[in-house]
Amino acid sequence: MDLNFTADEQAFRVEVRGWLNHTLPYDLSERVRLGKRLGKFDIELWHSLLNERGWLAPNWPRQYGGCDWNAAQRHIYEEEACLAHAPRTLPFGLNMLAPVLMAFGSELQRQKFLPRILTGQDWWCQGYSEPGAGSDLAALKTRAVREGDDYVVNGQKTWTTLGQYANWIFCLVRTNLDVKKQEGISFLLMDMNAPGVTVRPIVLLDGQAEVNEVFFDNVRVPVENLVGEVDKGWTYAKYLLTHERTNIAGTGFSNAALETLKHVADQVHSGGKPLSQNLLFAARVAQVEIDLMAMATTNLRMVSAAAQGQAPGPESSMLKVKGTVIRQELTSLLRRAMGPDAMPFQLDCLQGGDNAEAMGPDHAAAAAPNYFNMRKLSIFGGSNEVQRTIITKNILGF
């Protein structure tokens, strides 16, 4: 297994780096670098710039408007985009729903929805978790009953990320009560503007409504919006989560965060010398860097295997577990590096207002909110405890 990049792949890295340097707006990059909040306009702007270049969908085949990049090219692009502090593209349509439609959807669904994902005409959100069905997702209770050419949907979803902006949601719904719970679930595509859909933002501790509750009250969904076969949604959900978990690992994001952490540790002084020379702090930075290097090697092994046509297996769960722990440790160390400056919650700083410069060092305002926000990483996409069970079953056979 060769983990080295070829000359063509190195040339591709130079091309990506050059395009990012030329195209990525400086003010947008700075907001990402400093951990400030991005609005709907910021996300849509970067989405449109990538789509104009033809680089919005690295893992899509060309027939649907994607790049058709190989695994190595996707890995290189992610690394360079993160190091350039580019905004993260929203994964819900691009990296979660689209692979499901390509693998299990009808040609009509692919022709209708995939182009609209690329143009940004549709903003998708994910309807999986419910108040009583999070880590035990198969316990979901949102019900879809067929009436003629429609399904009538009733129930509730929660922790719906950026659902306040979405005009479509892909949902897991229960269509059969007489079988094992995993076998009675279907995968539906639902219009968020349909009568009976209500979105209620959940305001978090930092004052931001990043997630939402979504209620369905006799919402009628055309049968043609059923993906694949009825009662087979659990299969499609697991396929989607494999893609989500690899994305959550975020090797590129961790590399960029490590670079920021080292810079801050060199600038902040403790006991009359840079924090980077504090032996205890330096040891923690060194340990997380070693862990990140090991994870990057595992990621490259997956890239190499994918280049040979092999599908990801339990490695995606391994990357999810280790990747989330690393990202949480990096936010913890940055918060510690900021010390008392990270304590106040300054909304103006996070939003880049006129008073932002008076609020302390660059990274201070976002250090605590980002630390608390990243606690979610070990839960969503399948909790780390569940992922360890998956790894045990697949590798050890228990």
C-alpha positions as CSV (number, residue, x, y, z in Angstrom):
1,M,0.0,0.0,0.0
2,D,1.6,3.3,-1.2
3,L,0.8,6.3,1.0
4,N,2.8,8.7,-1.1
5,F,1.2,11.2,-3.5
6,T,2.1,10.9,-7.2
7,A,3.6,13.8,-9.2
8,D,0.1,14.4,-10.8
9,E,-1.4,14.6,-7.3
10,Q,1.2,17.0,-6.1
11,A,0.5,19.2,-9.2
12,F,-3.1,19.0,-8.3
13,R,-2.3,20.3,-4.8
14,V,-0.5,23.3,-6.3
15,E,-3.6,24.0,-8.6
16,V,-6.0,23.9,-5.6
17,R,-3.8,26.1,-3.4
18,G,-3.4,28.6,-6.2
19,W,-7.2,28.7,-6.9
20,L,-8.0,29.1,-3.2
21,N,-5.5,32.0,-2.8
22,H,-7.0,33.7,-5.8
23,T,-10.7,33.1,-5.2
24,L,-11.4,32.7,-1.5
25,P,-12.5,36.2,-0.2
26,Y,-10.1,37.4,2.5
27,D,-12.8,38.6,4.9
28,L,-14.6,35.3,4.6
29,S,-11.3,33.4,5.3
30,E,-10.6,35.6,8.3
31,R,-14.0,34.9,9.8
32,V,-13.4,31.2,9.5
33,R,-9.9,31.5,10.9
34,L,-11.0,33.4,14.0
35,G,-14.0,31.1,14.6
36,K,-16.6,33.8,14.0
37,R,-20.1,33.0,12.9
38,L,-21.0,32.6,9.3
39,G,-24.4,33.7,8.1
40,K,-26.6,32.2,5.3
41,F,-25.1,34.6,2.8
42,D,-21.5,33.5,3.6
43,I,-22.4,29.8,3.1
44,E,-24.2,30.5,-0.1
45,L,-21.4,32.7,-1.5
46,W,-18.8,30.0,-1.0
47,H,-21.2,27.4,-2.4
48,S,-21.7,29.4,-5.6
49,L,-17.9,30.1,-6.0
50,L,-17.2,26.4,-5.8
51,N,-20.0,25.5,-8.2
52,E,-18.8,28.1,-10.7
53,R,-15.4,26.4,-10.7
54,G,-16.9,23.0,-10.9
55,W,-15.4,21.9,-7.5
56,L,-18.5,21.8,-5.4
57,A,-19.2,18.1,-5.5
58,P,-15.8,16.3,-5.4
59,N,-17.3,12.8,-4.8
60,W,-20.0,13.0,-7.5
61,P,-19.7,11.5,-11.0
62,R,-19.4,13.9,-13.9
63,Q,-22.7,12.8,-15.3
64,Y,-24.5,14.5,-12.4
65,G,-22.3,17.6,-12.5
66,G,-19.6,16.4,-10.0
67,C,-15.8,16.5,-10.2
68,D,-15.4,12.8,-10.3
69,W,-12.2,13.2,-8.3
70,N,-10.4,10.1,-7.0
71,A,-9.9,9.6,-3.3
72,A,-6.5,11.2,-3.3
73,Q,-7.7,14.4,-5.0
74,R,-10.6,14.7,-2.5
75,H,-8.2,14.3,0.4
76,I,-5.8,16.9,-1.0
77,Y,-8.6,19.4,-1.6
78,E,-9.9,19.0,1.9
79,E,-6.5,19.6,3.4
80,E,-5.8,22.7,1.3
81,A,-9.3,24.2,1.8
82,C,-9.0,23.8,5.6
83,L,-5.5,25.2,5.7
84,A,-6.8,28.2,3.7
85,H,-9.6,28.6,6.2
86,A,-12.3,28.1,3.6
87,P,-15.9,27.7,4.9
88,R,-17.1,24.2,5.2
89,T,-19.6,23.2,2.5
90,L,-22.9,22.0,3.9
91,P,-22.9,18.2,3.8
92,F,-26.6,17.5,4.0
93,G,-27.3,17.7,0.3
94,L,-23.9,17.3,-1.2
95,N,-22.3,14.5,0.9
96,M,-25.3,12.8,2.6
97,L,-28.4,12.8,0.5
98,A,-26.7,12.8,-2.9
99,P,-24.9,9.5,-2.5
100,V,-28.1,7.9,-1.3
101,L,-30.0,9.2,-4.4
102,M,-27.3,8.0,-6.7
103,A,-27.2,4.5,-5.1
104,F,-30.9,3.9,-4.3
105,G,-33.0,6.8,-5.7
106,S,-35.0,6.7,-8.9
107,E,-33.7,8.4,-12.1
108,L,-36.5,10.9,-11.8
109,Q,-35.4,11.8,-8.3
110,R,-31.8,12.2,-9.4
111,Q,-32.7,14.4,-12.4
112,K,-34.9,16.6,-10.2
113,F,-32.9,17.0,-7.0
114,L,-29.2,16.7,-7.8
115,P,-28.9,19.8,-10.1
116,R,-30.8,21.9,-7.5
117,I,-28.3,20.9,-4.9
118,L,-25.5,22.2,-7.1
119,T,-27.1,25.5,-7.9
120,G,-28.1,26.1,-4.3
121,Q,-31.8,26.2,-5.2
122,D,-32.4,23.6,-2.5
123,W,-31.1,23.8,1.0
124,W,-31.4,20.3,2.6
125,C,-31.5,19.4,6.3
126,Q,-31.6,16.0,8.0
127,G,-34.6,14.5,9.8
128,Y,-33.2,11.6,11.8
129,S,-33.1,12.3,15.5
130,E,-36.2,12.5,17.7
131,P,-36.8,13.4,21.3
132,G,-36.8,9.6,22.1
133,A,-34.6,8.4,19.3
134,G,-31.1,9.7,19.2
135,S,-28.4,7.1,19.6
136,D,-31.1,4.5,19.3
137,L,-32.3,5.9,16.0
138,A,-34.4,2.8,15.2
139,A,-36.7,3.8,18.0
140,L,-38.1,6.7,15.9
141,K,-41.8,7.3,16.1
142,T,-42.6,9.8,13.3
143,R,-45.2,8.0,11.3
144,A,-46.0,7.9,7.6
145,V,-49.3,6.3,6.5
146,R,-50.1,5.9,2.8
147,E,-53.3,7.4,1.5
148,G,-53.6,7.0,-2.2
149,D,-50.8,8.8,-4.0
150,D,-49.5,10.4,-0.8
151,Y,-48.0,9.6,2.5
152,V,-49.5,11.4,5.5
153,V,-46.7,12.2,8.0
154,N,-47.1,13.0,11.7
155,G,-44.4,13.3,14.3
156,Q,-41.4,15.4,15.4
157,K,-37.7,15.6,14.6
158,T,-35.1,17.4,16.8
159,W,-31.5,18.8,16.6
160,T,-32.2,19.6,13.0
161,T,-29.1,21.6,12.0
162,L,-29.8,24.8,10.1
163,G,-33.4,23.7,9.5
164,Q,-34.5,27.3,9.7
165,Y,-32.8,27.9,6.3
166,A,-33.9,24.6,4.6
167,N,-36.6,24.2,2.1
168,W,-36.3,20.4,1.9
169,I,-35.6,17.7,4.5
170,F,-34.8,14.0,4.1
171,C,-36.6,12.1,6.8
172,L,-36.6,8.6,8.3
173,V,-40.3,7.7,9.0
174,R,-42.0,4.6,10.3
175,T,-44.2,2.9,7.7
176,N,-44.7,-0.5,9.3
177,L,-45.5,-1.3,13.0
178,D,-45.7,-5.1,12.6
179,V,-42.0,-5.9,12.0
180,K,-38.7,-5.6,13.8
181,K,-38.2,-1.8,14.4
182,Q,-35.3,-1.5,11.9
183,E,-37.3,-3.2,9.2
184,G,-40.3,-0.8,9.3
185,I,-38.6,2.5,8.4
186,S,-38.7,4.3,5.1
187,F,-36.7,7.3,3.6
188,L,-38.8,10.2,2.5
189,L,-38.0,13.6,0.8
190,M,-40.2,16.3,2.2
191,D,-40.9,19.9,1.2
192,M,-40.3,22.1,4.3
193,N,-42.9,24.6,2.9
194,A,-45.7,22.0,2.8
195,P,-48.7,22.7,5.0
196,G,-48.3,21.2,8.4
197,V,-44.6,21.6,8.7
198,T,-43.5,23.8,11.7
199,V,-39.9,24.8,12.5
200,R,-39.0,25.9,16.0
201,P,-35.4,27.1,16.6
202,I,-33.6,25.8,19.7
203,V,-31.5,28.6,21.2
204,L,-28.2,27.3,22.6
205,L,-26.1,28.6,25.4
206,D,-24.2,30.9,23.1
207,G,-27.4,32.6,21.9
208,Q,-27.3,30.9,18.5
209,A,-30.1,28.9,17.0
210,E,-28.0,26.4,15.1
211,V,-30.5,23.5,15.6
212,N,-34.2,23.2,15.5
213,E,-37.3,21.1,16.3
214,V,-39.4,20.2,13.3
215,F,-43.0,19.2,13.7
216,F,-45.2,17.4,11.1
217,D,-48.9,17.6,11.4
218,N,-50.7,15.6,8.7
219,V,-48.1,16.6,6.1
220,R,-48.9,15.1,2.7
221,V,-45.8,13.8,0.8
222,P,-46.1,12.4,-2.7
223,V,-45.3,8.7,-3.0
224,E,-42.8,9.6,-5.7
225,N,-40.7,11.2,-2.9
226,L,-40.1,7.8,-1.4
227,V,-36.4,6.8,-1.9
228,G,-36.0,3.2,-2.9
229,E,-38.3,0.7,-1.5
230,V,-40.8,1.1,1.3
231,D,-39.6,-0.2,4.7
232,K,-35.9,-0.3,3.5
233,G,-35.0,3.1,4.9
234,W,-32.7,1.6,7.6
235,T,-30.4,0.3,4.9
236,Y,-30.2,3.7,3.2
237,A,-29.7,5.4,6.6
238,K,-26.7,3.2,7.4
239,Y,-25.2,3.9,4.0
240,L,-25.7,7.7,4.5
241,L,-24.1,7.5,8.0
242,T,-21.0,5.9,6.6
243,H,-20.4,9.0,4.5
244,E,-21.3,11.3,7.4
245,R,-18.9,9.7,9.9
246,T,-15.9,10.0,7.6
247,N,-16.8,13.7,7.1
248,I,-17.1,14.3,10.9
249,A,-13.6,12.9,11.5
250,G,-12.3,16.2,9.9
251,T,-8.6,15.5,9.4
252,G,-8.2,18.7,7.4
253,F,-10.1,20.8,10.1
254,S,-7.8,19.3,12.8
255,N,-4.7,20.1,10.9
256,A,-5.8,23.7,10.5
257,A,-6.8,23.9,14.2
258,L,-3.4,22.5,15.2
259,E,-1.7,25.2,13.2
260,T,-3.8,27.9,14.9
261,L,-3.1,26.4,18.3
262,K,0.6,26.5,17.8
263,H,0.5,30.1,16.6
264,V,-1.5,31.2,19.6
265,A,0.8,29.3,22.0
266,D,3.8,31.1,20.6
267,Q,2.1,34.5,21.1
268,V,0.6,34.0,24.6
269,H,3.0,34.3,27.5
270,S,2.8,32.4,30.8
271,G,5.3,33.0,33.5
272,G,7.3,35.4,31.4
273,K,7.8,33.0,28.4
274,P,5.7,31.7,25.5
275,L,3.0,29.2,26.5
276,S,4.5,26.8,23.9
277,Q,7.5,26.5,26.2
278,N,5.4,25.4,29.2
279,L,6.3,21.7,29.5
280,L,2.8,20.5,30.5
281,F,1.0,22.4,27.8
282,A,3.6,21.5,25.2
283,A,3.2,17.8,26.2
284,R,-0.5,18.0,25.5
285,V,0.0,19.6,22.2
286,A,2.6,17.0,21.2
287,Q,0.3,14.2,22.2
288,V,-2.6,15.5,20.1
289,E,-0.3,16.1,17.2
290,I,0.9,12.5,17.4
291,D,-2.7,11.3,17.5
292,L,-3.5,13.4,14.5
293,M,-0.5,12.1,12.5
294,A,-1.6,8.5,13.3
295,M,-5.2,9.3,12.2
296,A,-4.0,11.0,9.1
297,T,-2.1,7.8,8.2
298,T,-5.3,5.8,8.7
299,N,-7.1,8.2,6.5
300,L,-4.5,7.8,3.8
301,R,-4.9,4.0,4.1
302,M,-8.6,4.5,3.4
303,V,-7.7,6.8,0.5
304,S,-5.4,4.2,-0.9
305,A,-8.0,1.4,-0.5
306,A,-10.7,3.6,-2.1
307,A,-8.4,4.2,-5.1
308,Q,-8.4,0.4,-5.5
309,G,-12.1,0.2,-5.5
310,Q,-12.6,-0.9,-1.9
311,A,-15.6,0.4,0.1
312,P,-15.1,1.9,3.6
313,G,-15.8,-0.5,6.4
314,P,-15.3,-0.1,10.2
315,E,-12.5,2.3,9.4
316,S,-15.1,5.1,9.0
317,S,-16.2,4.4,12.6
318,M,-12.6,4.4,13.7
319,L,-11.9,7.8,12.1
320,K,-15.1,9.2,13.5
321,V,-14.2,8.2,17.1
322,K,-10.6,9.3,17.0
323,G,-11.3,12.4,14.8
324,T,-13.9,13.8,17.2
325,V,-11.8,13.2,20.3
326,I,-8.9,15.0,18.6
327,R,-11.0,18.0,17.5
328,Q,-12.4,18.3,21.0
329,E,-8.9,18.3,22.5
330,L,-7.8,21.0,20.1
331,T,-10.7,23.3,21.1
332,S,-10.0,22.6,24.8
333,L,-6.3,23.5,24.4
334,L,-7.1,26.7,22.5
335,R,-9.5,27.7,25.2
336,R,-6.9,27.0,27.9
337,A,-4.3,29.0,25.9
338,M,-6.6,32.1,25.9
339,G,-7.0,31.9,29.7
340,P,-9.3,34.6,31.2
341,D,-9.8,36.2,27.8
342,A,-11.9,33.2,26.8
343,M,-14.3,33.6,29.7
344,P,-16.6,36.5,28.6
345,F,-19.3,35.7,26.1
346,Q,-19.1,38.6,23.6
347,L,-21.8,38.4,20.9
348,D,-20.4,41.4,19.0
349,C,-17.0,39.6,18.7
350,L,-18.5,36.4,17.3
351,Q,-20.5,38.4,14.8
352,G,-17.6,40.7,13.8
353,G,-19.3,43.9,14.9
354,D,-17.8,47.3,15.3
355,N,-16.7,46.6,18.9
356,A,-15.0,43.3,18.1
357,E,-11.4,44.7,18.2
358,A,-11.9,45.9,21.8
359,M,-12.7,42.4,23.1
360,G,-9.3,40.9,23.5
361,P,-7.0,38.7,21.4
362,D,-8.2,37.5,18.0
363,H,-9.2,34.0,18.9
364,A,-10.4,34.7,22.4
365,A,-14.1,35.4,21.7
366,A,-14.7,32.2,19.8
367,A,-12.6,29.9,22.0
368,A,-15.2,29.0,24.6
369,P,-18.3,28.8,22.3
370,N,-16.3,26.6,19.9
371,Y,-15.2,24.4,22.8
372,F,-18.7,23.9,24.0
373,N,-20.1,23.4,20.5
374,M,-17.6,20.7,19.7
375,R,-18.9,18.6,22.6
376,K,-21.6,17.4,20.2
377,L,-19.1,15.7,17.8
378,S,-18.8,12.6,19.9
379,I,-22.6,12.2,19.9
380,F,-23.9,13.0,16.4
381,G,-23.5,10.7,13.4
382,G,-23.8,7.8,15.8
383,S,-22.3,8.3,19.3
384,N,-18.7,7.2,19.9
385,E,-19.9,4.4,22.3
386,V,-22.0,3.0,19.5
387,Q,-19.1,3.3,17.0
388,R,-16.9,1.3,19.3
389,T,-19.5,-1.4,19.4
390,I,-19.5,-1.4,15.5
391,I,-15.8,-1.6,15.4
392,T,-15.8,-4.5,17.9
393,K,-18.4,-6.5,16.0
394,N,-16.7,-5.9,12.6
395,I,-13.1,-6.4,13.5
396,L,-13.1,-8.7,16.5
397,G,-16.3,-10.6,15.6
398,F,-17.9,-10.2,19.1
